[in-house]
């Protein structure tokens, strides 16, 4: 005999119902929650949960306000979607530090740690464009 079943292979029953389903006579059983989760009505919109802190609300009151503001700016840019230079879709997301991948054309790019483009990359692009214009003229 195992420890989990003291009555062998029988389950405990009251009035023909398993112990987990039996209720006292006259007990009102509360309705089950809806399938959308949380028992919330599907028509009601989600409420705004934070006023200013946004994604850094997870840090609570720790680390100081100015550090949390800096981190908020970085986290918003790193979680954002960017436009793919190859296919033009707004589908480039960060996969790792400095690695960005387009979900539309599956092309990978090297970029900044927190943003898709870096200031030095913008400088290089503008310099190449300027040199091409000079070569054409």
Phi, psi and omega per residue, in radians:
X1 nan 2.425 3.124
X2 -1.578 2.840 -3.124
X3 -1.249 -0.531 -3.060
X4 -1.266 -0.445 -3.119
X5 -2.089 1.606 -3.092
X6 -1.198 -0.346 -3.113
X7 -1.859 0.559 -3.138
X8 1.285 -2.319 -3.129
X9 -1.603 0.092 3.118
X10 -1.504 2.512 3.020
X11 -1.741 2.620 -3.125
X12 -1.223 2.312 -3.106
X13 -2.331 2.583 3.022
X14 -2.252 2.189 -3.113
X15 0.929 0.649 3.079
X16 1.414 0.030 3.127
X17 -1.928 2.562 3.032
X18 -1.055 2.680 -3.060
X19 -1.020 -0.554 -3.123
X20 -1.263 -0.401 -3.098
X21 -1.776 -0.214 -3.077
X22 -1.319 2.418 3.072
X23 -2.235 2.708 3.035
X24 -1.092 2.551 3.129
X25 -1.038 2.338 3.140
X26 1.556 -0.019 3.132
X27 -1.282 2.354 3.089
X28 -1.580 2.123 -3.124
X29 -1.542 2.198 3.124
X30 -1.172 2.597 -3.130
X31 -1.176 2.669 3.103
X32 -1.258 2.634 3.116
X33 -1.166 2.722 -3.142
X34 -1.182 2.850 -3.087
X35 -1.249 -0.291 -3.096
X36 -1.304 -0.080 3.059
X37 1.642 2.369 3.071
X38 1.338 -0.038 -3.128
X39 1.216 0.261 -3.119
X40 -1.431 2.525 3.092
X41 -1.194 2.449 -3.083
X42 -1.212 -0.444 -3.064
X43 -1.402 -0.343 -3.093
X44 -1.406 2.252 3.134
X45 -1.275 2.718 3.117
X46 -1.199 2.509 -3.115
X47 -1.471 2.742 3.084
X48 -1.328 2.180 -3.007
X49 -1.656 -0.500 3.132
X50 -2.225 2.617 -3.125
X51 -1.580 -0.872 -3.074
X52 -2.163 -0.557 -2.926
X53 -1.289 -0.564 3.084
X54 1.079 -2.222 -3.063
X55 -1.189 -0.326 -3.130
X56 -1.565 0.162 3.064
X57 -1.092 -0.394 3.135
X58 -1.156 -0.343 -3.141
X59 -1.495 -0.179 3.115
X60 1.121 -2.365 -3.132
X61 -1.669 0.161 -3.080
X62 -1.406 2.772 2.964
X63 1.317 -0.133 3.101
X64 1.615 2.622 -3.024
X65 -1.179 -0.759 -3.075
X66 -1.194 -0.636 3.084
X67 -1.158 -0.688 3.120
X68 -1.142 -0.625 3.098
X69 -1.130 -0.729 3.120
X70 -1.110 -0.787 -3.141
X71 -1.134 -0.631 3.126
X72 -1.053 -0.788 3.139
X73 -1.075 -0.764 -3.135
X74 -1.158 -0.756 -3.094
X75 -1.187 -0.619 3.107
X76 -1.123 -0.761 -3.124
X77 -1.221 -0.600 -3.099
X78 -1.343 -0.445 3.126
X79 -1.610 -0.097 -3.091
X80 -1.312 2.828 3.031
X81 -1.709 2.519 -3.124
X82 -2.138 2.803 -3.131
X83 -1.383 2.322 -3.128
X84 -1.339 2.234 3.099
X85 -1.200 -0.365 -3.085
X86 -1.483 -0.945 -3.049
X87 -1.839 -0.235 3.089
X88 1.469 0.007 3.125
X89 -1.397 2.687 3.083
X90 -1.539 1.209 -2.960
X91 -2.400 0.263 -3.140
X92 -1.534 2.150 3.119
X93 -2.220 2.735 -3.131
X94 -1.380 2.265 3.088
X95 -1.797 -0.618 3.090
X96 -2.666 -3.119 -3.111
X97 -1.106 2.021 3.095
X98 1.407 -0.004 3.138
X99 -2.003 2.178 -3.093
X100 -2.174 2.398 -3.081
X101 -2.254 2.390 3.083
X102 -1.535 2.239 3.119
X103 -1.382 -0.303 -3.131
X104 -1.371 -0.860 -3.085
X105 -1.983 0.043 3.090
X106 1.065 0.437 3.112
X107 -1.573 2.455 3.132
X108 -1.809 2.553 3.133
X109 -2.266 2.661 2.976
X110 -1.715 2.277 -3.120
X111 -2.505 -2.712 3.113
X112 -1.386 2.993 -3.132
X113 -1.219 -0.673 -3.059
X114 -2.024 -0.322 3.108
X115 -2.202 2.719 -3.093
X116 -1.152 -0.738 3.124
X117 -1.891 2.693 3.103
X118 -2.026 2.773 3.104
X119 -1.044 -0.657 3.140
X120 -1.186 -0.621 3.098
X121 -1.152 -0.649 3.103
X122 -1.143 -0.685 3.108
X123 -1.114 -0.781 3.131
X124 -1.084 -0.759 3.129
X125 -1.056 -0.795 -3.115
X126 -1.182 -0.629 3.114
X127 -1.151 -0.768 3.116
X128 -1.088 -0.743 3.126
X129 -1.090 -0.735 -3.134
X130 -1.132 -0.741 3.137
X131 -1.157 -0.618 3.081
X132 -1.125 -0.720 3.135
X133 -1.124 -0.680 3.122
X134 -1.161 -0.690 -3.129
X135 -1.190 -0.561 3.137
X136 -1.263 -0.626 -3.065
X137 -1.442 nan nan
